[in-house]
Amino acid sequence: MSEKVVLHYFNGRGKMESIRWLLATAGVEFEEVFLTKREHYETLVNDGALMFQQVPLVEIDGMQLVQSRAILNYIAGKYNLYGKDLKERALIDMYSEGTNDLMELISMSFLTPPENKQKSLDNIELKAKERFLPVFEKGLANSHFLVGNQLSRADVHLLEASLMLQELFPTILSTFPKIQAFQEKTKALPRISKFLQPGSARKPPPDEALMKVAKEVLSHVFKNTKLSDPSIDSNIIATFKVQKVSLYFEKMSEKVVLHYFNGRGKMESIRWLLAAAGVEFEEVLLTKREHYEKLVNDGALMFQQVPLVEIDGMQLVQSRVILNYIAGKYNLYGKDIKERALIDMYSEGTSDLMDLFMSAPFTPPETKQKLLSDIEQKAKERFLPVFEKGLANSHFLVGNQLSRADVHLLEASLMLQELFPTILSTFPKIQAFQEKMKASPRISKFLQPGSARKPPPDEAYVKVVKEVLSHIFK
């Protein structure tokens, strides 16, 4: 494979644009291979270049990386855009997830039917002003950087997101002077200034021509879906998505404390990983709307969303960030940056699969069977073959020791078997992997009755979630 960095994607923004921004900031030159026809995508799939049959794809350092978060993590780590220690990295991850959430809202607006377009734009403007921009304004109160005393990926993502906002709402930053000053300072950096010039690799806002190409190339995504993100095969947009971002350094309990519902959701993978690491934790269960409102009013939820985990003097929210932190602290994240990239890719795959499960309890009865059939098909055709191949020559997905990728796969495969008991019958490597993993003392303990592991969601759980998060479900 070429020594030069090569990007495979559409000739547009989508999930690749943040990657272009980060490479440009790092001073890394790259080439682009544009997907313009369905055959281009099918060739990548048939050549085995797309781990989960999804784009973007980046060729870098002899690897073929997929999953935009895995790619961004790798670039930031390699080019010193990821803070000086594990705690700074956690904070950078959280701000980055916040900007990602905001940019996803903007990206989805271009796929919204004309009759709903103004409502979508109003929603973006409201959330930007009330939820996102105040957090970044506060983060820049005493520094030109969001985290620490040097440029990080969080700053690059904020500049990208804020400029995207101004394309839609030119005066939206008028009441956020710190962000305005941040913009001017960051835009003056030589590499970023160059990227902002006409003729650079930066892409314009999506238009109808790009949408047409994306829908043709990813016809399998759009065929049965009214709303989808052309930048990545995003499966199903979950009915409730509550993993977001927050971190504050305060004096608090030394014991790990989890704040969430008495059910799986986005907290279950965190419970699994803490158990695999041998970390004891307490749980504070959200059972009423007032419990959630108190967390918001106390400033514990940076972007007003759960789960929340208190650990090492921090209040962490955003499931991916929490999992990254735990994995990094307890040696469940590989031996080097390349292993970490592979672990990230496998972990994102299991996350995509489990997101499908999470939407099921909130799916109307009349469409429930269709969703279950979709989960079974995608599991058999897209996800499980990748994990089976990954376990062909080892008991671990990556390297020669347990990682978060293994823990997530065990969790996801057991969830699959709850719905489809015989689904692993043609995947012997995963079956053997399961047995070996379940025999591990810490995991065996977590699988016993009476542990912190939660059962599948039922109607009572759904009722509580809808009451506590009534602002989402109304």
Summary of the structure (lengths in Angstrom):
residues: 474
radius of gyration: 21.5
end to end distance: 50.7
largest distance: 61.7
contacts: 1532
relative contact order: 0.11
helix: 55%
strand: 8%
